[in-house]
Amino acid sequence: MLKIRNIQAFYGNIQALRDIEMDVREGEIISLIGANGAGKSTTLMTICGVVPARHGEIFFDGKNITNMPPDKIVALGINQVPEGRHIFPFLTVMENLDMGTFLRNDTDEIKKDLEYIFELFPRLAERRSQAGGTLSGGEQQMLAISRAIMTRPRLLLLDEPSLGLAPIVTRQIFDIIRKINKENNTTIFLVEQNANLALHIADRGYVMENGAITMTDTGKNLLSNEDVKKAYLGI
């Protein structure tokens, strides 16, 4: 589904990504782990066209999307839930969800997706008229994921979904991520510092250090890898 080939990206003269190569197959959950500043979020933003690639190519379903405008990439079926959630704080829950349907006009299907979201996140149904900025951190993360689902993505990019959340809420969010993947056949590309959780739900994983991919394997194998245990699992 997604092919990343020899991508380099920079912030000014500082190189953030160094010839990275990755593949994401349809229906998978892929986890990208690494330390702060390793280049994980930059990888997602380069896929989405927010950070330009200076070298290399990105293909989605065989189509070259390298440096394509972000709105065109969303229209193709790729959507990102950014780090820090970035909901619209002064809009209600419903208005935030409506923003996810901006490129859609299939009213009946939108209603079905809304019902599905309220089944996934009953708390959002209870707070549908409440301003997004008044929600708890966990509820805002639920809203950010739900807004992305309303675009009907084929590939969902999740950037640090556990950031700032209590452990019990984090587990709930990860259970929902698995459910979205299995029930909707939505392919998931997950960037996450909680390497243990990320690799537990991943079909395959990548390890990033200093802007380069240094290791890739199944999620299960990475969990048992001694170097990964020492560096990222605290074992």
C-alpha positions in Angstrom: 0.0 0.0 0.0 2.7 2.5 1.0 6.3 2.5 -0.2 8.9 4.9 1.1 12.1 4.9 -0.8 15.4 6.7 0.1 13.6 9.6 1.7 15.6 12.5 3.0 14.1 15.5 4.8 15.6 18.6 6.4 14.7 21.4 8.7 16.9 24.2 7.2 20.3 22.7 7.0 19.7 20.1 9.6 19.0 16.6 8.2 16.0 14.9 9.9 15.6 11.8 7.7 18.4 9.8 6.2 17.5 7.6 3.2 14.7 5.9 5.0 13.0 2.9 3.4 9.7 1.5 4.7 6.8 -0.6 3.4 3.3 -0.7 4.8 1.0 -3.5 3.5 -2.8 -3.2 3.4 -4.5 -4.3 6.7 -1.4 -4.2 8.8 -0.5 -2.3 12.0 3.0 -0.9 11.6 4.7 0.6 14.6 7.7 3.0 14.4 9.6 3.4 17.6 12.6 5.4 18.6 13.8 8.1 21.0 12.7 11.7 21.1 14.1 13.5 18.1 14.8 10.4 16.2 12.6 11.5 13.2 9.4 9.6 13.8 7.0 12.5 13.6 8.9 13.9 10.6 8.4 10.6 8.8 4.6 11.0 9.2 4.7 14.6 8.2 6.7 13.8 5.1 4.3 11.2 4.1 1.5 13.7 4.5 3.3 16.4 2.5 3.7 18.8 5.4 7.5 18.4 5.5 9.0 18.3 2.0 11.2 15.5 0.9 14.4 16.7 -0.7 15.3 13.3 -2.0 13.5 10.0 -2.6 10.0 9.0 -3.4 6.8 7.9 -1.6 4.2 5.8 -3.3 0.6 5.1 -2.2 -1.2 2.3 -4.1 1.5 2.7 -6.8 0.9 6.5 -7.2 3.8 8.8 -6.5 2.6 11.2 -3.8 6.0 12.7 -3.0 5.5 16.3 -2.0 1.9 16.3 -3.1 -0.2 18.9 -1.4 -1.6 17.6 2.0 -5.3 18.1 1.0 -4.7 15.9 -2.1 -3.1 13.2 0.0 -6.1 13.2 2.4 -8.4 12.9 -0.6 -6.5 9.7 -1.6 -7.3 8.1 1.7 -4.4 9.0 4.1 -5.1 10.8 7.3 -3.0 11.7 10.3 -3.9 12.2 13.9 -1.1 14.6 14.9 0.9 14.6 18.1 -0.9 16.8 20.7 -4.3 16.0 19.1 -4.9 19.5 17.6 -8.6 19.4 17.8 -10.6 22.7 17.3 -11.0 23.7 21.0 -13.8 26.3 20.5 -15.9 24.0 18.3 -18.2 21.4 19.7 -17.5 17.7 19.5 -20.1 17.4 16.6 -18.5 20.4 14.8 -15.1 18.8 15.1 -16.4 15.6 13.7 -18.1 17.5 10.8 -14.7 18.9 9.9 -13.7 15.3 9.1 -16.4 15.1 6.4 -15.2 18.2 4.6 -14.3 16.2 1.4 -17.4 14.0 1.6 -21.0 14.3 0.4 -22.4 10.8 1.0 -24.8 11.9 3.7 -26.2 8.4 4.5 -22.7 6.9 4.9 -21.6 9.9 7.1 -24.5 9.1 9.4 -23.4 5.4 9.6 -19.8 6.5 10.4 -21.1 8.8 13.1 -23.1 6.0 14.7 -20.0 3.8 14.6 -17.9 6.4 16.3 -20.4 6.9 19.1 -20.4 3.1 19.6 -16.6 3.2 19.8 -16.6 6.2 22.1 -19.8 6.5 24.1 -18.2 9.4 26.0 -18.2 11.5 22.8 -21.9 10.8 22.3 -22.6 12.1 25.8 -20.5 15.3 25.1 -21.5 15.9 21.5 -22.6 19.5 22.2 -19.6 20.3 24.5 -16.7 22.4 23.3 -13.7 20.3 22.4 -11.3 22.3 24.5 -13.3 21.4 27.7 -12.7 17.7 27.2 -10.2 15.7 29.2 -6.9 14.7 27.5 -8.2 11.2 26.8 -11.5 12.5 25.4 -9.6 14.9 23.1 -7.6 12.0 21.8 -10.8 10.0 21.2 -12.1 13.1 19.3 -9.0 13.5 17.2 -9.1 9.8 16.2 -12.8 10.0 15.5 -12.3 13.1 13.3 -9.8 11.2 11.2 -12.1 8.2 10.9 -14.8 10.5 9.5 -12.6 11.0 6.5 -12.9 7.2 5.9 -9.1 6.8 5.6 -7.6 3.6 4.2 -4.3 4.5 5.9 -4.5 6.1 9.4 -1.3 7.7 10.7 -1.2 8.0 14.5 1.4 10.2 16.2 2.0 9.5 19.9 -1.6 8.6 20.8 -0.7 7.8 24.4 1.0 11.2 25.0 0.0 12.7 28.3 -2.7 10.1 29.0 -3.2 8.0 32.2 -2.2 4.3 31.7 -5.9 3.1 31.9 -6.9 5.5 29.2 -3.9 4.6 27.1 -4.9 0.9 27.2 -8.5 1.9 26.1 -7.1 3.9 23.2 -4.9 1.0 22.0 -7.8 -1.4 22.3 -9.8 0.9 20.0 -6.8 1.2 17.6 -6.9 -2.6 17.2 -10.6 -2.6 16.8 -10.5 0.0 14.0 -7.8 -2.0 12.2 -9.8 -5.3 12.4 -13.4 -4.1 12.0 -12.8 -1.5 9.2 -9.7 -3.1 7.6 -8.0 0.3 8.2 -4.3 0.1 7.8 -2.5 1.7 10.8 0.9 3.4 10.9 1.7 4.1 14.5 4.4 6.3 15.9 4.7 5.8 19.7 7.2 6.2 22.5 5.5 3.5 24.5 7.4 0.8 22.6 6.0 -2.0 24.7 2.4 -1.2 23.8 3.2 -0.2 20.2 5.0 -3.5 19.4 2.4 -5.6 21.2 -0.3 -4.6 18.7 2.0 -4.3 15.7 2.2 -6.9 12.9 5.7 -5.4 12.1 7.8 -2.7 13.5 10.6 -0.4 12.6 13.3 1.1 14.9 14.6 4.6 14.1 17.7 6.3 15.4 19.0 9.7 14.3 16.8 9.9 11.3 17.6 6.4 10.0 15.9 3.0 10.1 18.2 0.7 12.1 16.1 -2.4 12.5 12.9 -4.0 11.3 11.1 -7.2 12.2 7.8 -8.5 13.4 6.4 -6.8 16.5 6.8 -10.1 18.4 10.4 -10.5 17.4 11.3 -6.9 18.2 9.8 -7.3 21.7 12.2 -10.2 22.4 15.2 -8.5 20.8 17.8 -7.8 23.4 18.9 -4.4 22.0 15.3 -3.2 21.8 14.7 -4.4 25.4 17.6 -2.4 26.7 17.1 0.7 24.7 13.3 1.0 24.6 11.6 -1.4 27.0 13.6 -0.7 30.1 14.5 -4.4 30.5 
